[in-house]
Structures are given as C-alpha cells and as structure tokens.
C-alpha cells in the first residue's frame, strides 16, 4: 500500500506493521518508544494504518459514524495535505491575538466553520477533557479488554494506536454486535488521533478515550478540535515543532475556503464533504511563493462569507467575555470574533474597549463545568446580508496602531 507522504506501510512475515520512510528508517508496531522523537512520522503512520481499515467499513458503519458526527471523514481523509501552504500561512499567524495577518486583513477559523466541515451541530454540549476519570477503566468497559491490556494501551498517558488497529481492525462477524460496537469505539479513537486531534509532539493522548466516549454520547467535538488547532499554530509559530497539532486537515480546508484556492461551487451548491475534490485554481510549489501570495492579499481577495457553508448566526463571545473561549485537552485558549467581524457576515468596526484584556478561564473541573454549562448561552449575532467587506478608515488606522504596538 503506497502512501503519499514519502513512505510505505507493509505487513511483515511476523505480522508487524512497518513504516519504511523516505529517510531510510523503518518503524514497527514494537518500536513505539521511538515515535515520540518522530512526531511527524507518528502522524503519518496513524493515517496510513487507518486507510485500509476505513476502506473496509460497510455502509452501516458510516451510518453509525453519522451519529458520532465523524462521517464526513469518509471523504475528507482523502484530501492531500500541502505542508508548504500551511507553513507559509503560519508565518502570518499572530499568537497574541490568534489571527492571521494576510496583507492587511485579519482572519481566524471559527467554531461554526469547523461544525460545518464535520457536519456536527453547535446546539449540543461541547466535549471537555475527563480529568478525574481513569482512561484505563473506560477502555476496559468500552473495549472489553483486561486491566493489563488496558494499561498497556494507555501506558505513559498515551494511547497506542497501532495496538488498537491490530486488535480491532479485523471485521469480525456482523452478527457479533458486541464486538462491532467495540470496534467502532476503537475506530473513533483512531480517527481522532489521525485526523482531528493530532499531537504536536509525542504520541496521541490517552484523553482521547474520554473524548470518544463523549462523542458516543452525542456531545460536540468541533470546539475541542478548533482549540487544539489554534494551539498547534502557536507551537509551530514559536518553533517548538514542525507538526501542526489539532487538525491540519480542517485548517487547510479553511485556508482553501478563505483564500478562494479551489474552484468555487455554484450559488445553489450546499456544502457536502464529497465536494472537496474541486480543483485548485492556483498552486505554488514552494513555501516562499505561497508566502508572497499571502502577504499581498487584499480585501477583494478574501472570501469573507462562503455561501456553501450556510452558516447560522455566529458566536461573538462566551462566558461573559469579549472573546470566544474554547477548551482543549490541556487548557483553554481563545479567538477574537470582534477582530474578524467580516468573517461573521458583519461590517468590521473597531473592537470594543476592554477586548484587549484577556483572562482565560481556570482549567479546573469547576471551570470546565461552567464552560460546558454556559455554552448554549453564548452571545451570537445574525449575519447582515448587506454587510460591506470594505473596512472603515477608522478601523484601518486602529489596526495599524495595534499591530505596530505589538509586533513592531
């Protein structure tokens, strides 16, 4: 089975999965200790292992994933990630206020867009990390494994994706409903680790077990994925890693939408996951060419409202703040809707006073409960069909002062 990223996954005579990389190294399912030092290869290996498993799923299996709000990955997983585009874009990331500065335009992905890409609902309670529960005990219950096996699968607070694959990728009997349920839970964990909650460093967190359990309970994974993606941008921008944590898949989809990189659909086209095979309108080979393109972006170059996403009213703040807070596996982060009002279908104005003050909620059990409990009460604004993409002179003057003061 060939793999686009420069290596090949093969099944050896001993039944060990090996990844032959373009660097001449070979990793096996028994060399898991090496993988924290090779996070990029870890992410590639997880995806390579998953593709044949996902290809083998029956239609009824994907219907089950529709209930889990992960069915869009049936098609989205085939999108080829373009690292040169992502690494060019991160040059323009502002980690202090969580926006991209493309030309003189500020942009940031939103919860509503990630909902649209995943086909999930924003009206349900968001997933929060299960800090007190034992992931080992959850695995014993959900996967029907012994305590020793569960401990092996979650050793070092990481989830062993390759072992999950070897244990649960066999299709088994369709009439064995107990095994099929366990198999779907294992597949859900693997999907999260490979496509939505990829770690910037090391192996996927064992907290993904709790995330998969909450997905099964029909809670919303999109805010969690967005948070990890924003933190992944921070980590790459700071030079701590070359691997984009969270979902580089959804991040690239968002960039393609906003920058009009794909052939646009018709006005009556409704977003569907299978529609991402639209061809690129432009393509650059190297990172510097992409960076030059992004640096020259003007107001008319941005697709401020993607009609095919049919987005509802957009969130402008939550938890009594002028920011939008989202919880991830290890903390809270934010984005600033008042800085990107044109993205929300509203005319851009200078952000309100006090929006520069940031106090993240405490990452504690009470803080997470308050976040989840108040999610439905977050402040939203309906889009204005007559909004103008042209920013005011007052706003442009404010933006220049703000950027100069913070970034020089």
C-alpha positions as CSV (number, residue, x, y, z in Angstrom):
1,X,0.0,0.0,0.0
2,X,1.7,3.2,-1.1
3,X,1.5,6.3,1.0
4,X,1.7,9.9,-0.4
5,X,3.9,11.3,2.3
6,X,7.0,9.5,1.1
7,X,6.9,6.1,2.7
8,X,5.2,2.8,2.6
9,X,3.4,0.7,5.1
10,X,3.9,-3.1,4.7
11,X,2.9,-6.2,6.6
12,X,6.0,-8.2,7.5
13,X,6.0,-12.0,7.8
14,X,5.9,-11.6,11.6
15,X,2.7,-9.6,11.3
16,X,4.4,-6.4,12.5
17,X,3.4,-3.2,10.7
18,X,6.4,-1.4,9.4
19,X,6.7,2.1,8.0
20,X,9.6,2.5,5.6
21,X,10.3,6.2,5.5
22,X,11.9,8.3,2.9
23,X,14.7,8.8,5.4
24,X,15.7,5.2,5.3
25,X,14.3,4.4,8.7
26,X,11.9,1.6,9.5
27,X,9.4,1.7,12.3
28,X,7.3,-1.2,13.6
29,X,4.5,-1.5,15.9
30,X,7.0,-2.8,18.5
31,X,9.2,0.3,18.2
32,X,6.6,2.6,19.7
33,X,9.2,4.1,22.0
34,X,10.9,5.8,19.1
35,X,7.9,7.6,17.9
36,X,7.7,10.5,20.4
37,X,11.0,11.6,18.8
38,X,9.4,11.5,15.4
39,X,6.0,13.2,15.8
40,X,5.7,13.8,12.0
41,X,6.2,10.2,11.2
42,X,3.8,9.2,14.0
43,X,1.0,11.3,12.4
44,X,1.7,9.8,9.0
45,X,1.8,6.3,10.4
46,X,-1.5,6.6,12.1
47,X,-3.2,7.8,8.9
48,X,-1.5,5.1,6.8
49,X,-2.7,2.4,9.1
50,X,-6.3,3.7,9.2
51,X,-6.9,4.0,5.4
52,X,-7.3,0.2,4.8
53,X,-9.5,-0.1,7.9
54,X,-11.7,2.7,6.8
55,X,-11.9,1.4,3.3
56,X,-13.3,-1.9,4.7
57,X,-16.1,-0.3,6.6
58,X,-19.6,-1.1,5.4
59,X,-22.3,1.5,4.7
60,X,-24.0,0.7,8.0
61,X,-20.7,1.5,9.8
62,X,-20.6,5.0,8.3
63,X,-24.2,5.5,9.3
64,X,-23.1,4.8,12.8
65,X,-20.4,7.4,12.5
66,X,-23.1,9.9,11.3
67,X,-24.5,9.6,14.8
68,X,-21.0,10.2,16.1
69,X,-20.6,13.3,13.8
70,X,-17.5,11.8,12.2
71,X,-19.0,10.6,9.0
72,X,-17.5,13.4,7.0
73,X,-14.1,11.9,7.4
74,X,-15.1,9.1,5.0
75,X,-14.4,11.7,2.2
76,X,-12.2,14.3,3.9
77,X,-9.5,11.8,4.8
78,X,-8.7,11.6,1.1
79,X,-7.6,15.3,0.9
80,X,-3.9,15.6,0.3
81,X,-2.3,17.9,2.9
82,X,0.0,20.5,1.5
83,X,2.6,21.3,4.1
84,X,4.2,24.2,2.1
85,X,0.8,26.1,2.2
86,X,0.4,25.5,6.0
87,X,4.0,26.5,6.8
88,X,3.7,29.6,4.6
89,X,0.5,30.6,6.4
90,X,1.9,30.2,9.9
91,X,4.4,32.9,9.1
92,X,1.5,35.3,9.2
93,X,0.0,33.9,12.5
94,X,-0.2,36.3,15.4
95,X,-0.2,34.1,18.6
96,X,-1.0,37.1,20.8
97,X,-4.5,37.7,19.4
98,X,-4.9,34.5,17.4
99,X,-5.4,35.8,13.9
100,X,-3.7,35.5,10.6
101,X,-2.5,38.8,9.1
102,X,-2.8,38.2,5.3
103,X,-1.9,41.5,3.8
104,X,-3.8,44.0,5.9
105,X,-6.6,41.5,6.6
106,X,-7.2,39.6,9.8
107,X,-8.7,36.1,9.7
108,X,-9.2,33.2,12.1
109,X,-11.1,29.9,11.9
110,X,-14.3,29.8,13.9
111,X,-16.3,27.1,15.7
112,X,-19.2,27.4,13.2
113,X,-16.9,26.6,10.3
114,X,-15.5,23.5,12.0
115,X,-19.0,22.5,12.7
116,X,-19.9,22.8,9.0
117,X,-16.8,20.8,7.9
118,X,-17.6,17.9,10.3
119,X,-21.3,18.0,9.8
120,X,-21.9,18.5,13.5
121,X,-24.4,20.6,15.5
122,X,-23.5,23.6,17.6
123,X,-26.5,23.3,19.8
124,X,-25.2,20.4,21.9
125,X,-22.9,20.5,24.8
126,X,-19.2,20.7,23.9
127,X,-16.7,18.0,24.9
128,X,-14.4,18.7,27.7
129,X,-11.5,16.5,28.9
130,X,-12.3,14.0,31.6
131,X,-9.7,14.9,34.1
132,X,-10.8,12.7,37.0
133,X,-11.8,9.5,35.3
134,X,-9.3,6.7,34.6
135,X,-8.8,6.2,30.9
136,X,-7.7,2.6,31.7
137,X,-11.0,1.8,33.3
138,X,-13.0,3.3,30.5
139,X,-11.1,1.2,28.0
140,X,-11.8,-1.9,30.0
141,X,-15.5,-1.2,29.8
142,X,-15.8,0.1,26.3
143,X,-13.4,-2.3,24.6
144,X,-13.9,-5.4,26.8
145,X,-10.2,-5.8,27.4
146,X,-8.4,-6.9,30.6
147,X,-6.8,-4.5,33.0
148,X,-3.3,-5.4,31.9
149,X,-4.2,-4.8,28.2
150,X,-5.9,-1.5,29.1
151,X,-2.8,-0.4,31.0
152,X,-0.6,-1.4,28.0
153,X,-2.8,0.6,25.6
154,X,-2.6,3.7,27.8
155,X,0.9,3.5,29.1
156,X,2.6,6.8,29.7
157,X,-0.7,8.7,29.3
158,X,-0.6,7.9,25.6
159,X,-2.9,5.8,23.5
160,X,-1.2,3.0,21.5
161,X,-2.9,3.5,18.1
162,X,-1.1,0.6,16.4
163,X,-2.2,-1.9,19.0
164,X,-5.8,-0.7,18.7
165,X,-5.5,-1.2,15.0
166,X,-4.1,-4.7,15.3
167,X,-6.8,-5.7,17.8
168,X,-9.9,-4.1,16.3
169,X,-9.3,-3.7,12.5
170,X,-10.4,-7.3,11.7
171,X,-14.1,-7.0,10.6
172,X,-15.3,-10.0,12.6
173,X,-18.8,-11.3,12.3
174,X,-21.5,-8.7,11.5
175,X,-23.8,-10.6,13.9
176,X,-21.4,-10.1,16.8
177,X,-22.9,-6.8,17.8
178,X,-20.8,-6.6,21.0
179,X,-17.6,-6.8,19.0
180,X,-18.8,-4.4,16.3
181,X,-19.6,-1.8,19.0
182,X,-16.2,-2.1,20.5
183,X,-14.6,-2.0,17.0
184,X,-16.4,1.3,16.3
185,X,-15.2,2.8,19.6
186,X,-11.6,1.8,18.7
187,X,-12.0,3.2,15.2
188,X,-13.4,6.5,16.7
189,X,-10.3,6.9,18.9
190,X,-8.0,6.2,15.9
191,X,-9.9,8.7,13.7
192,X,-9.4,11.4,16.4
193,X,-5.7,10.6,16.7
194,X,-5.0,10.6,13.0
195,X,-7.2,13.5,11.6
196,X,-8.7,15.7,14.3
197,X,-6.6,15.7,17.5
198,X,-3.1,15.1,16.2
199,X,-0.4,15.9,18.8
200,X,2.3,18.4,18.0
201,X,4.8,16.3,20.0
202,X,4.8,12.7,21.0
203,X,2.0,10.2,20.9
204,X,-1.7,10.8,21.0
205,X,-3.0,11.4,24.5
206,X,-4.9,8.8,26.4
207,X,-7.5,11.5,27.0
208,X,-8.8,10.7,23.5
209,X,-10.5,7.7,25.1
210,X,-12.7,10.1,27.1
211,X,-13.3,12.3,24.0
212,X,-14.5,9.2,22.1
213,X,-16.8,8.3,25.0
214,X,-18.4,11.8,24.9
215,X,-18.7,11.6,21.1
216,X,-20.6,8.4,21.5
217,X,-22.9,10.4,23.9
218,X,-23.5,12.9,21.0
219,X,-21.5,15.7,22.5
220,X,-19.8,18.2,20.2
221,X,-16.2,17.7,19.3
222,X,-15.7,20.8,17.0
223,X,-14.7,23.3,19.7
224,X,-12.2,20.9,21.1
225,X,-10.7,20.4,17.6
226,X,-10.5,24.1,17.0
227,X,-8.8,24.7,20.3
228,X,-6.1,22.1,19.6
229,X,-5.6,23.5,16.1
230,X,-5.1,27.1,17.4
231,X,-2.6,25.8,20.0
232,X,-0.9,23.8,17.2
233,X,-0.5,27.0,15.2
234,X,1.1,28.7,18.3
235,X,3.5,25.8,18.7
236,X,4.7,25.8,15.1
237,X,4.9,29.6,15.0
238,X,7.1,29.5,18.1
239,X,9.4,26.9,16.5
240,X,8.7,24.2,19.1
241,X,7.7,21.7,16.5
242,X,7.1,21.3,12.7
243,X,3.9,19.3,13.3
244,X,0.6,21.1,13.3
245,X,-1.4,19.9,16.3
246,X,-5.1,19.5,16.2
247,X,-6.4,19.2,12.6
248,X,-4.2,20.3,9.8
249,X,-6.9,18.8,7.6
250,X,-9.6,21.2,8.7
251,X,-7.1,24.1,8.9
252,X,-6.2,23.5,5.2
253,X,-9.8,23.3,4.2
254,X,-10.4,26.6,6.0
255,X,-7.5,28.3,4.2
256,X,-8.7,27.0,0.9
257,X,-12.2,28.4,1.6
258,X,-11.0,31.9,2.8
259,X,-8.4,32.4,0.1
260,X,-10.5,31.1,-2.8
261,X,-7.9,28.5,-3.7
262,X,-10.4,26.0,-5.0
263,X,-12.8,26.4,-8.0
264,X,-15.8,27.9,-6.3
265,X,-19.1,26.0,-6.4
266,X,-22.4,27.4,-7.8
267,X,-24.6,29.7,-5.7
268,X,-27.1,26.9,-5.1
269,X,-24.4,24.4,-4.0
270,X,-24.8,23.0,-0.5
271,X,-21.7,22.0,1.4
272,X,-21.0,18.3,1.4
273,X,-17.8,16.5,2.4
274,X,-17.5,14.8,-1.0
275,X,-17.3,18.2,-2.7
276,X,-13.7,18.9,-1.6
277,X,-12.4,17.3,-4.8
278,X,-12.8,20.6,-6.5
279,X,-9.5,21.5,-8.4
280,X,-7.1,24.2,-7.2
281,X,-7.3,27.4,-9.0
282,X,-3.7,28.2,-8.2
283,X,-0.8,26.1,-7.0
284,X,2.7,27.0,-5.8
285,X,5.4,24.5,-5.3
286,X,7.5,26.2,-2.6
287,X,6.8,27.9,0.7
288,X,8.2,31.3,-0.3
289,X,5.9,31.6,-3.3
290,X,2.9,30.9,-1.1
291,X,4.1,33.4,1.5
292,X,4.4,36.1,-1.3
293,X,0.8,35.3,-2.3
294,X,-0.5,35.6,1.3
295,X,1.4,38.8,2.0
296,X,-0.2,40.6,-0.9
297,X,-3.8,39.6,0.0
298,X,-6.3,42.5,-0.2
299,X,-10.0,42.8,0.8
300,X,-11.3,41.6,-2.5
301,X,-9.1,38.5,-2.5
302,X,-10.7,37.1,0.7
303,X,-13.9,35.0,0.5
304,X,-15.4,36.6,3.6
305,X,-18.6,34.6,3.5
306,X,-18.7,31.1,2.0
307,X,-22.3,30.7,0.9
308,X,-21.9,26.9,0.5
309,X,-21.4,26.5,4.3
310,X,-24.8,28.0,5.1
311,X,-23.6,29.2,8.4
312,X,-26.1,30.2,11.1
313,X,-25.7,33.2,13.5
314,X,-22.1,33.4,14.5
315,X,-20.7,33.5,18.1
316,X,-19.1,36.7,19.2
317,X,-18.3,35.8,22.8
318,X,-19.0,33.5,25.7
319,X,-18.5,33.2,29.5
320,X,-19.1,36.9,29.9
321,X,-16.0,37.9,27.9
322,X,-15.4,39.8,24.7
323,X,-13.5,36.8,23.4
324,X,-14.6,33.3,22.4
325,X,-13.1,30.7,24.8
326,X,-12.7,27.0,23.7
327,X,-11.4,24.2,25.9
328,X,-8.9,21.6,24.8
329,X,-7.2,18.6,26.2
330,X,-4.8,20.5,28.4
331,X,-6.2,24.1,28.8
332,X,-8.3,26.9,27.4
333,X,-7.5,29.1,24.5
334,X,-9.4,31.8,22.6
335,X,-10.1,33.7,19.4
336,X,-11.3,37.2,19.0
337,X,-14.6,37.5,16.9
338,X,-14.7,41.3,17.2
339,X,-11.4,41.4,15.2
340,X,-12.9,39.3,12.3
341,X,-16.5,40.6,12.1
342,X,-16.4,40.5,8.3
343,X,-15.8,36.8,8.7
344,X,-19.1,36.6,10.6
345,X,-21.1,38.5,7.9
346,X,-21.0,41.8,9.8
347,X,-19.4,45.1,8.9
348,X,-16.0,45.5,10.5
349,X,-15.7,48.1,13.3
350,X,-13.0,48.8,15.9
351,X,-13.3,46.1,18.6
352,X,-15.0,47.3,21.8
353,X,-13.0,48.7,24.7
354,X,-11.7,46.0,27.0
355,X,-11.4,43.4,24.3
356,X,-7.6,43.6,24.6
357,X,-7.8,42.3,28.2
358,X,-7.6,38.5,28.3
359,X,-8.3,36.3,31.3
360,X,-8.6,32.7,30.4
361,X,-11.0,30.6,32.5
362,X,-9.3,28.3,35.0
363,X,-8.6,24.8,33.6
364,X,-10.2,23.1,36.6
365,X,-13.2,20.8,37.0
366,X,-15.4,23.8,38.0
367,X,-14.0,25.9,35.2
368,X,-14.8,23.2,32.6
369,X,-18.3,22.6,34.0
370,X,-19.0,26.4,33.8
371,X,-17.8,26.4,30.2
372,X,-20.0,23.4,29.2
373,X,-23.0,24.7,31.1
374,X,-22.9,28.2,29.6
375,X,-22.2,27.0,26.0
376,X,-25.8,27.5,24.9
377,X,-26.0,30.9,26.4
378,X,-23.0,32.2,24.4
379,X,-23.6,35.5,22.6
380,X,-24.4,35.2,18.9
381,X,-25.1,37.7,16.1
382,X,-27.1,37.0,12.9
383,X,-25.2,37.9,9.7
384,X,-26.2,41.0,7.8
385,X,-26.9,40.2,4.1
386,X,-25.9,43.8,3.2
387,X,-22.7,44.0,5.1
388,X,-19.7,45.6,3.4
389,X,-16.3,43.9,3.1
390,X,-14.7,47.3,2.9
391,X,-13.2,48.3,6.3
392,X,-13.6,51.9,7.5
393,X,-10.7,54.3,7.7
394,X,-11.1,54.4,11.5
395,X,-10.7,50.7,11.7
396,X,-7.6,50.6,9.4
397,X,-6.0,53.3,11.5
398,X,-6.7,51.3,14.7
399,X,-5.4,48.1,13.2
400,X,-2.1,49.7,12.1
401,X,-1.5,51.1,15.6
402,X,-2.4,47.8,17.2
403,X,-0.1,45.7,15.0
404,X,2.8,48.2,15.3
405,X,2.4,48.4,19.0
406,X,2.6,44.6,19.5
407,X,4.7,43.4,16.6
408,X,6.8,46.4,15.6
